[in-house]
C-alpha cells in the first residue's frame, strides 16, 4: 500500500487546502486524509451541486463527511445555464469543471486557502478527461497524481481506513450517460438517474450505465449481471418506457468505459 504518511505530509506542505469533493473514492480518500492531517481550520471539502450530480453520490458524500468529521460546504453550480455544456460535445466535461473550479477559486481567494485540489489519480492522466484542462487553467493541483497513486492504490488505502466507498464503482455525472450531440436537459438527467436507480433496486451491483441515446435507452452492466437483468427484463422495460423512452435494449457487450466516446467517433454527427 502507498505511504499514507507521505500523502499527509504532501497535503501539509500545501498550507490551507480546498478540495473538490464528489463523494467518489478518490476525493473521499483525500477528504479523510485532509481532515486528519490539516484539521478543520486548514481544510474544506467543497461539493458542487447541480441537476447532473447523482442523488446517490450526494448521500454518499454527506454520509462520509458525517462519519469522519469532514468539514463540507455545498455550492450550487450553474453548468446547465451554459449553452456549451448543454450542447454536449466531447469537451462537455471541460465546461462543467470550469464552472466548479471558477467557484472554488473564488472561495479560495476570498477565504485565504493556499491550494485548490482534486481527486485525479495517476491512471486518470491517460484517459479522455477534458476537465483536466479546466483544472490546469485554475492551477488546481492533484495530490494523488503528483505522488503517482493509481486507482488500485487509492482503493487499497480507502479499504485500510475503513471508507465504505473503497470498492464503489465509478459514478461520473449523469450527463456522461447522454449521447454526445444530444442536448443535456433536466428531463434527460432525471430519466437516466431514475433508470439506474431502478436497476440498483433490482440488485444490480458494480459498474452500471443507462445510456441515453435519444429515443431509446441502452443498459450496460457487467457480464456477471446479465442473468439478473435478463430475469427482470420485463419490469425493466416497462419502467424505462414509462420514463419516456420509446425503446430499451441491453447492450450485449456489457459495460465498458468510454462507450459514448467510441460512439461519437463512429458516428461523427453525434
C-alpha positions in Angstrom: 0.0 0.0 0.0 1.2 3.5 -0.7 2.5 5.7 2.1 -0.3 7.4 3.8 2.1 9.5 5.9 3.7 10.7 2.7 0.2 11.8 1.4 -0.5 13.6 4.7 2.9 15.4 4.5 2.3 16.4 0.9 -1.0 18.0 1.8 0.5 19.6 4.9 3.1 21.4 2.7 0.2 23.0 0.7 -1.0 25.1 3.5 -4.8 25.7 3.7 -6.4 23.3 1.3 -9.8 23.4 -0.5 -10.9 20.1 -2.1 -13.4 19.5 -4.9 -15.3 16.7 -3.2 -17.6 14.4 -5.3 -18.1 11.5 -2.9 -16.1 9.1 -5.2 -13.4 7.0 -3.7 -10.5 9.3 -4.8 -11.8 12.6 -3.4 -13.2 10.7 -0.4 -9.7 9.4 0.5 -8.3 13.0 0.2 -11.2 14.3 2.3 -10.5 11.9 5.1 -6.7 12.4 5.0 -7.0 16.1 4.6 -9.3 16.4 7.6 -7.0 14.1 9.7 -3.7 15.9 8.7 -4.8 19.5 8.4 -7.8 19.8 10.7 -11.0 21.9 10.1 -9.2 25.2 10.2 -7.0 24.3 7.3 -9.2 22.0 5.2 -12.6 22.3 3.5 -14.3 19.8 1.1 -16.5 21.6 -1.5 -19.4 19.9 -3.2 -20.6 21.3 -6.4 -24.3 20.5 -6.6 -26.5 20.6 -9.7 -29.0 18.5 -11.7 -26.2 16.4 -13.1 -24.9 15.4 -9.7 -26.4 12.0 -8.8 -28.5 11.9 -5.6 -26.8 8.7 -4.5 -23.4 10.4 -4.8 -24.7 13.3 -2.7 -25.9 11.0 0.0 -22.6 9.0 -0.1 -20.6 12.3 0.3 -22.6 13.6 3.2 -22.6 10.3 4.9 -18.9 10.0 4.7 -18.5 13.6 5.9 -20.6 12.9 9.0 -18.8 9.7 9.8 -15.3 11.1 9.5 -16.0 14.7 10.7 -15.1 16.2 7.3 -15.9 20.0 7.0 -18.1 20.3 4.0 -19.7 23.2 2.1 -22.2 22.8 -0.8 -22.3 25.3 -3.6 -24.8 25.3 -6.5 -23.1 25.2 -9.8 -24.7 26.5 -13.0 -23.3 24.5 -15.8 -26.7 23.8 -17.2 -27.0 27.6 -17.9 -24.1 27.3 -20.3 -25.0 26.6 -23.9 -21.6 25.0 -24.5 -22.3 22.5 -21.7 -25.8 21.7 -22.8 -24.6 21.2 -26.4 -22.9 18.0 -25.1 -19.9 17.8 -27.3 -17.0 15.6 -26.3 -15.5 18.5 -24.4 -18.6 18.8 -22.2 -16.7 18.0 -19.0 -14.4 21.0 -19.6 -17.3 23.4 -19.2 -18.6 21.6 -16.1 -15.2 21.6 -14.4 -14.6 25.2 -15.5 -17.7 26.2 -13.6 -16.7 24.3 -10.5 -13.1 25.5 -10.4 -14.1 29.1 -11.0 -16.4 28.8 -8.0 -13.7 27.1 -5.9 -11.0 29.5 -6.9 -13.2 32.4 -5.8 -13.8 30.9 -2.4 -10.1 30.1 -2.0 -9.2 33.7 -2.9 -11.8 35.2 -0.6 -11.2 32.9 2.4 -7.4 32.5 2.3 -6.9 29.0 1.0 -3.5 28.4 -0.4 -4.4 25.5 -2.7 -7.3 24.0 -4.5 -7.0 20.3 -5.1 -9.0 17.5 -6.8 -9.0 13.7 -6.7 -7.4 12.9 -10.0 -5.2 9.9 -9.7 -2.2 8.8 -11.9 -4.4 6.4 -14.0 -6.7 9.3 -15.0 -4.0 11.1 -16.8 -4.1 8.7 -19.7 -7.8 8.9 -20.3 -10.1 11.3 -22.1 -10.7 13.9 -19.4 -11.4 17.4 -20.8 -11.9 18.5 -17.2 -8.2 18.4 -16.6 -7.7 21.4 -18.9 -10.2 23.4 -16.8 -8.2 22.4 -13.7 -4.9 23.4 -15.2 -6.4 26.8 -16.1 -7.1 27.4 -12.4 -3.9 25.9 -11.1 -5.9 23.1 -9.4 -3.5 20.5 -8.0 -3.9 16.7 -8.0 -2.0 15.3 -4.9 -2.7 11.7 -5.8 -1.4 12.0 -9.3 1.5 14.1 -8.2 2.6 11.2 -5.9 1.9 8.5 -8.5 -1.1 6.9 -6.8 -3.0 4.6 -9.1 -6.7 3.7 -8.7 -5.7 0.4 -7.1 -3.5 2.3 -4.6 -6.4 4.6 -3.7 -8.8 1.6 -3.2 -6.2 -0.2 -1.0 -5.8 2.9 1.2 -9.5 3.6 1.4 -10.1 0.0 2.4 -7.4 0.2 5.1 -9.0 3.4 6.5 -12.5 1.8 6.5 -14.1 4.0 3.9 -17.4 2.5 2.9 -16.8 3.6 -0.7 -13.5 1.8 -1.1 -14.9 -0.6 -3.7 -17.7 1.6 -5.1 -17.9 1.7 -8.9 -17.1 4.9 -10.6 -20.1 7.2 -10.8 -19.4 10.2 -13.0 -22.0 12.9 -13.5 -25.4 12.0 -15.1 -24.6 13.9 -18.2 -21.9 11.4 -19.1 -24.8 8.9 -19.9 -26.3 11.2 -22.6 -25.1 10.6 -26.2 -22.7 13.3 -27.4 -24.6 15.8 -29.6 -27.9 15.2 -27.7 -28.7 18.2 -25.6 -28.3 17.9 -21.8 -31.6 18.8 -20.2 -33.0 18.3 -16.7 -35.6 15.9 -18.1 -33.0 13.6 -19.6 -30.9 13.7 -16.5 -33.9 12.6 -14.4 -34.6 9.8 -16.9 -31.1 8.4 -16.5 -31.0 8.8 -12.8 -34.3 7.1 -12.2 -33.5 4.3 -14.7 -30.2 3.5 -12.9 -31.9 3.7 -9.5 -34.4 1.1 -10.6 -31.6 -1.3 -11.7 -29.9 -0.8 -8.4 -33.1 -1.6 -6.5 -33.4 -4.8 -8.5 -30.0 -5.8 -7.2 -27.6 -4.9 -10.0 -24.1 -4.3 -8.5 -20.8 -3.0 -9.8 -20.4 -0.9 -12.9 -23.7 0.2 -14.5 -24.7 2.8 -17.1 -28.1 3.5 -18.7 -27.0 5.3 -21.9 -29.5 7.9 -23.1 -29.4 7.6 -26.9 -32.4 9.9 -27.6 -35.5 7.9 -28.3 -34.1 4.8 -26.7 -32.0 3.6 -23.7 -29.2 1.2 -23.7 -28.5 -0.7 -20.4 -24.9 -1.6 -19.8 -23.9 -3.9 -16.9 -21.1 -6.3 -16.3 -21.4 -9.7 -17.9 -21.8 -11.4 -14.5 -25.0 -9.3 -14.1 -26.6 -10.4 -17.4 -28.6 -13.2 -15.9 -30.1 -10.9 -13.3 -31.0 -8.2 -15.8 -32.5 -10.7 -18.2 -34.6 -12.3 -15.5 -36.0 -8.8 -14.6 -36.2 -7.6 -18.2 -40.0 -7.3 -18.4 -40.1 -5.0 -15.4 -37.0 -3.0 -16.5 -38.5 -2.4 -20.0 -41.9 -1.4 -18.5 -40.4 1.1 -16.1 -38.0 2.6 -18.6 -40.7 3.0 -21.2 -42.8 4.8 -18.5 -39.9 7.2 -18.1 -40.3 8.3 -21.6 -38.0 6.1 -23.7 -39.5 4.6 -26.9 -37.4 1.5 -26.7 -35.0 -0.2 -24.3 -32.1 -2.6 -25.0 -29.4 -4.5 -23.1 -26.0 -3.9 -24.6 -24.8 -7.4 -25.4 -21.2 -6.2 -25.0 -21.8 -5.2 -21.4 -20.4 -2.2 -19.5 -17.3 -0.6 -21.0 -15.6 2.7 -20.1 -15.9 5.4 -22.7 -18.8 3.8 -24.5 -20.3 7.1 -25.7 -16.9 8.4 -26.8 -16.5 5.4 -29.1 -20.0 6.0 -30.5 -19.1 9.7 -31.2 -16.0 8.6 -33.1 -18.1 6.0 -35.1 -20.9 8.5 -35.7 -19.4 12.0 -36.3 -22.9 13.6 -36.3 -23.1 12.8 -32.5 
